[in-house]
Each structure stands twice: as C-alpha cells, then as structure tokens.
Amino acid sequence: VALDSSNPQATLAGLEKVKSKPIITSVSLENQRLDQYLPIVKDHDCSVIALLMSDQGVPTSVDDRKQRAEKLVGKLLDAGKKPEEILKKMLA
C-alpha cells in the first residue's frame, strides 16, 4: 500500500489502517515537508519514496539530482530507514 498525501495527518491516519508494510510517498527536501515527514518515517515500519524536490524546485542537472539524492537519503538513513527501504524518484 502506498500512502500518497502532502498532509501528514492523512498519512498518519492511513498508517493506522494498513496491515502490511506501507510505502510513504511525498518525502522531499522541501523544508516544511521534510520536517513533517521525518518523524513519521522514523516512528513507523515503512518504505519511503524520496522525491528530489527542494524549496528551489525540481533538480536541473545530473549533479543537482545526485547531490539532492545523497542529502535526502542521508537524512532518511539517519532517521533509521534501511537502504532497501528508500526508493528514489529522480524527477526530470
């Protein structure tokens, strides 16, 4: 089950209902969204789709994508996610 919402409260409500390990989408480097979603993914057994969006928008180059991926994956690993639980969406 993929929980896809920009509303963290809706995601939390969905997490209460699922019986299998969910995938949380919409985790990005946008400051507000990251601040809202890191505690959720830290406290729940879930996989995460990491969007490489930031407050500056969509990445504009391969190097930009790589830097953002490294930064976001690092934050998710610090939050306790395993590498195999992190799926990167390389926006173009």
C-alpha positions as CSV (number, residue, x, y, z in Angstrom):
1,V,0.0,0.0,0.0
2,A,1.4,3.4,-1.0
3,L,0.2,6.4,1.1
4,D,0.5,9.5,-1.0
5,S,-0.5,12.7,0.7
6,S,1.0,16.0,1.3
7,N,-1.0,16.1,4.5
8,P,1.0,14.4,7.3
9,Q,-2.2,13.8,9.4
10,A,-3.8,11.9,6.5
11,T,-0.7,9.8,6.2
12,L,-0.8,9.0,9.9
13,A,-4.4,8.1,9.6
14,G,-3.5,5.7,6.8
15,L,-0.7,4.2,8.8
16,E,-3.2,3.3,11.5
17,K,-5.3,1.3,8.9
18,V,-2.8,-0.6,6.9
19,K,-2.0,-4.2,7.8
20,S,1.1,-4.6,5.6
21,K,4.3,-2.6,5.4
22,P,3.3,0.6,3.5
23,I,5.3,2.9,1.3
24,I,5.1,6.6,2.2
25,T,5.4,8.9,-0.8
26,S,5.9,12.7,-0.9
27,V,9.0,12.8,1.3
28,S,11.2,15.5,-0.2
29,L,13.8,18.1,0.7
30,E,11.2,20.8,0.9
31,N,11.9,22.1,4.4
32,Q,8.4,22.1,5.7
33,R,7.6,18.7,4.3
34,L,10.8,17.2,5.5
35,D,10.2,18.5,9.0
36,Q,6.7,17.0,9.0
37,Y,7.6,13.6,7.5
38,L,10.9,12.6,9.0
39,P,9.4,11.9,12.5
40,I,6.6,9.9,10.8
41,V,9.0,7.7,8.8
42,K,11.3,7.3,11.8
43,D,8.4,6.1,14.0
44,H,6.9,3.6,11.5
45,D,8.0,0.5,9.8
46,C,7.6,1.7,6.2
47,S,9.4,2.2,2.9
48,V,9.8,5.7,1.5
49,I,9.7,7.2,-1.9
50,A,12.2,10.0,-1.8
51,L,11.3,12.9,-4.1
52,L,14.3,15.1,-5.1
53,M,12.2,18.3,-4.9
54,S,13.5,21.0,-2.7
55,D,12.4,24.6,-1.9
56,Q,14.3,25.5,-5.1
57,G,12.1,23.2,-7.2
58,V,12.9,20.3,-9.4
59,P,16.6,19.4,-9.9
60,T,18.0,21.0,-13.0
61,S,21.1,18.8,-13.7
62,V,22.5,15.4,-13.1
63,D,24.8,16.8,-10.5
64,D,21.9,18.5,-8.7
65,R,20.0,15.2,-8.7
66,K,23.0,13.4,-7.3
67,Q,23.6,16.0,-4.5
68,R,19.9,16.0,-3.5
69,A,19.7,12.2,-3.5
70,E,22.7,12.0,-1.3
71,K,21.3,14.6,1.1
72,L,17.8,13.1,1.3
73,V,19.0,9.5,1.6
74,G,21.4,10.6,4.3
75,K,18.6,12.2,6.3
76,L,16.4,9.1,5.8
77,L,19.2,6.8,6.9
78,D,19.7,9.0,10.0
79,A,16.0,8.6,10.7
80,G,16.5,4.8,10.8
81,K,15.5,3.7,7.4
82,K,17.4,0.9,5.8
83,P,18.9,1.5,2.3
84,E,16.5,-1.1,0.8
85,E,13.5,0.9,2.2
86,I,14.4,4.1,0.3
87,L,13.2,4.4,-3.3
88,K,14.4,7.5,-5.1
89,K,12.3,9.3,-7.7
90,M,14.7,11.2,-10.0
91,L,12.4,14.0,-11.2
92,A,13.2,15.3,-14.6
